[in-house]
Amino acid sequence: MSELGYGMLFGSDIKKKFFQKRIKGRGYCDIGTSVISEFYTPLVPKGHDFLKAIGMLASQRQDISTTKKEETQGKEDSK
């Protein structure tokens, strides 16, 4: 992004020097603290289905939760 673009994004009165590096997934961000930080994003393979991956994680978490619940009930029933 150009200096003009960063000025529009973060405000033209920012004194930060933005470096133009040709690295995929690199940029600048401000998380609301008025501190602009450099960041790198993970490279995600083409065709990756985020919703499918999230659904699998949610299903695994639910399975673990159900198993723990059943184990707790089994211990209480044996008393």
ABEGO torsion letter per residue (X at the ends): XBAAAAAAAAEAABABBBBBBBBBGBBBBBAGAGBBBBBBBBBBBBGBBAAAAAAAAAAAAAAAAAAAAAAAAAAAAAX
